[in-house]
């Protein structure tokens, strides 16, 4: 996973390197520091039994990734883009609402709190910035290490997952495996996967229970490489979009040791048969799929699988972009904090 950094490495990627280098330590500190507020959120969830996760970009991808983890604990959890909630809202009454924003200052966050008159008494925030609007507008879990400076989300994702781990632990989930994944990160090589994707013009990422992770990586791939890289949940990819597959379309799949592993395997087989270069991030413990490039991890599921795979997938997306774009990591049409809708 370790990549050599040359003197001509783009400044944007050097900034990402710095964020990634401290993400595990910051995530552990975030988990430990969030305990008190996490218990408040857990008490709210125990009372309401319903969770609405709101965010944009990487923050929404985190919401998508943790949906199944809350549902497994009996919480009726739904993640929506904050922009969608503004335009076609679900009712927030009787629900615990978690608003996630790494900066705590994005345009949608400010407008949502203005239009809902501060949300409800069961509204909480997740952010990296203790002085941000969000942290002042609602009781918030604040990640360690301060604001993420680099463009594409890396450390902020890992830290936000750690804040959710604190809430899940307060609800009774066992955090041990996930904490071990943070304390002793795996570092499988990405060279083969990078070579597999060398000639593609677009990438589709996909998963089943790990679909939120797939969406986070697709976003980072797009932001950094400026190529169309997008995500489709495994069933959705099966229902029609298979028509796009072929040598120019890379497929990146995420498989964990859970009951959906066989479905991810079936998709890998189909994508290989369609001629697409296929990479599988695999913590299922099952044999690799013939014809696919497998990045293997120790068997894991849920948050432990996310923490194991996420930093390695980040390294792949950075290396993929570095091979494609001269000034990767420096946005040309976006900004770190999106202040317009």
N, C-alpha and C positions, 0 to 999 in steps of 0.2 A: 504494500500500500504506500510505502514511502516513495516520494517522487523527488528526483533531483531538481534543484532550483537553480537555473542559470542566471547569469548577470543580466541577461536581456529579458527576463521574465516580466510580463506586463505588471504594472503597478496594481491594477485591480486584482490580479491573482495573488500577488504578494499580500494584499490586504486580506484576502480569503484565507491564505495559508496561516496568517496570524490568528484569525478567528478560530479556525479548525484546530490549531495546536493547543488551544486551552479549553475546548468545548467540553471535554470529559470532566475536568476539574470543576469547571463552572456548573456543569449539570449536577454533579454530586453536591456542591455547595448550595445550589438552588433547591434541591430536594430537601436537604437538611434545614434550610432557612424558611421553608414554606410551611412547616408543620402546623403552626398555630392557625394561619388563615385557611389552610387545607381542611382543618377540622371544622371550621365554620362552613365552608362549601359543602363538606360531606354531610353536616347536620341539615343543611338546606335540602340537599338531594334526598336524604332519608325522609324528609318531611314531604317534599313535592313528588318524588319518584319520576320526575320528568326534567329533561335537560335540553336546552337549546344552545348550541355552540355557534357563535358568530365570529367571523373573521374574513380577511381578504388575503389572497395570494398564499404565501407559505403558512400564514396563520390559519387559513381555512383548510389547507391540506392537513395540518396537525389535527384539526377538528375531525376531519374525515377519518384519520388514522385511529383516533381514540374512541370514535363512536362504538365500534364493536366491543371495546373493553368495558365501557360503561354498561352497554346492553347486557353483557355477560353477568353483571352484578345486579340485574333486575331494574336498571334505570332505562326509561324510555328516552333514548338519546338521539337527537337529530342535529346534524351540522348543516348550516346554510351560509352561503356568502352573505356578508353584511349588506352588500348592494342589493341582493335579492330580497332580503328582509325589509329593506327600505321601500322597495317598489311593490312588493306583493307579500306583505308580512303574515307570518304565523302569529297567532295569539301568544303573548308572553305571560298572560295571567296564569297563575298556578304552576309556573315552571321556574326552575333555576336557570338563569341565563349567564353564560360565560362568554364575555367579549374579549377576544384575543387580538392584540396589536403589539408587534415588537417595539415599535416606536411609541405607541400610545397616542399618536397624533394624526393618524390618517384621516382623510376628509370624511369617509363614511362613519368613522367612530364619532367624530365631533357632531355630525348631523344626526346620528341615531340617538345620542344622548339628548340633543336639543329637542328632537321631535317626540321623544318619549318622556320628556320632562325628567330625565335622570334614570330612566329604567324603572325597576321595581325594587322592593326591599330584598329580593332574592337575586339581584344582579351583582356579578363579580367580574373583576378584570384579571387578565394575565398579560404581563408586559415585561420588558427588560429595563424600563426606565422609570425610576421611582418618582421623578419630578414631572412626568408626562401628564397630559390631560387625563388619560384613562385612570391612572393611579390615584388621581385626586377626585375623579368622578364616581368611583365605586371602590369598595374594599377589594384590594388586588393582591394577587400573588406576583411578586417581583423577582425575576431571575437574577442570578449573580453575574457580575462582570460588566454591567452597564450595557449601553446601546451597542448594537452591532454596526460596525462602520462599513464593512464590505458590502457590495451590491447584492449579490445572490445570497439567500438565506442558507447558512450552515450552522454556526454555533447557536443562533436563535432558535432553530428547530429543535436541536438537542436539548437546550435549556427548557424550552416550553414543554417538551415531552416530560422532562423531569418534574416540572410543576404539576403536570397531570398525574404523574406517578405518586406524588405526595397526596393528592386527593384520592386516588384509587386505594392507596394504602390506608388512608383514614376511613375509607368505606369497608375495609376488611380484606382487600387483596394482598397477597404476599409479594412484597417488592424485591425479595432476595435475589432472584435470577436476574432481574433487570439491573439491580445495583452491581451485581457481579460483572455484567456485560459492560458497565461503565468503568468499573475499577480495573478490569483486565481486558481491554479491547482486543479483538481478533484483528489480524492484519493479513488476510489472504491477498495474493498478488492480483493485480488488475490488468497486467500486460496482455494476457490472452484475450480478455474482453475488449480492450482498447483496439487490438488488432482485428477482432471480429467486426467491429463497428467502423473500421477505417474508411470504407467506401460508401457508407449509406448517406442518403440525402435527407432523411427524416427518421425519427425514432418514435415508436409508440411504447409506452410503459404500461404494465398491467399487473393486477394482482386480484386476489379475492379478499380474504380478511386483511391483507396488507395493502389494499388498494390506496389508502390514504398516503402511505409511504411512496407508492408508485407515482401518485400525483405530485408529491413534493419534489421528487427527483425529475419528473418531466418539466416542471416549472423551472428548476435550476438549469437543466439542459438547454431549454429555450432561451432563458435570459443570457446565458454565457456564450452559447455557440451561435445564437441568432438563426438557428435552423428550426423548422417546425418540429417540435417534440411535444407530444401531448399524451394524455393518459385515458385509457378506457378500462373500466372494470371488466373482468374476464368474461362474464356473460354478455356484456354489451359489445365487446370486441367480437364475440362469436356470432352475434346477430347482425350480419351484414358487412361490417368494416373489414372482415377478412379479405374482401375483394382487393384491398390496397396492397396486400402483402406481396413480397417479391424481393429480389436482390438489393434494391435501393432503399428498402424500408427495414430498419433495425427494430427488433423486438426485445425489450428488457422486462423480464418477469421476476416477481418476488414470491417465494414459496417458503412457508414456515411449517413447523410440526403441528399442524392443526387439521381438522377434518376437510378443509378445502384444498389440501395439498394435491390430491389426485386430479382435481379440476385444473390446477395450474400446470401439472404435468401434461395433461391432455392438450392444453393450449400450446405448450412448448413443442409437442410432437407435431401438431397441425401447422405451426408457424415454420418449423424446419421443413416440413413437406411442401409448404408453399414457396420455399426458396429464400425466405428471409434469414438474415444473420440473427441468431438468437443468443441472448445472454440471460442466464438464470442466477439470481441471488438466492441461494438455497440453504435454508436452515431446517429442512424437513427431515433429514436423516435418511432419506430414500435414495436409491441409486440415481445417478445423473441421467439426463435424457440424451440419447445418442444424437449427435449432430449439433447439439447446443454447447456453448461455452459456459461452464458452471463455475461460479464463485461459491465455494463451500464454506459453511459455518457449522459450528457445533449445533446439534438439534436445539431449537428454541421456538417459542411461540409468543404472541402478544408483544408486550413492551420489551421483553428481553430480545426478541428477534429484531424489533425496530432499532434498539440501541446497538445491536451487533452489526446490522447491515447499513444503517444510515451513514456513518462516517466513511465506509468503504465506497458506497454509492456516490457520496460527495466527491471522493477522490477521482472516481471514474468520470463524473460529469465535468470536473475541472480539467482533467487531462484531455478529455474529448474536445472541449472548447479550445484549449491551448493549441491543439493540433489543427484547428479550423480557422481561428480568428487571431489577427495580429494583436489587438489590444483587448483580449478577452478580460472580462471583469469590469470594464469601463462602460457603463450604459450610454447609449447614443440617443435613445428615445424615451427613457424612463428615469426615475429618480429613486433613491433609497426609500424615501418617505413620500408616498403618493398623496399630494395635497389637493388634487382636483379630481372630480368624478367623471 
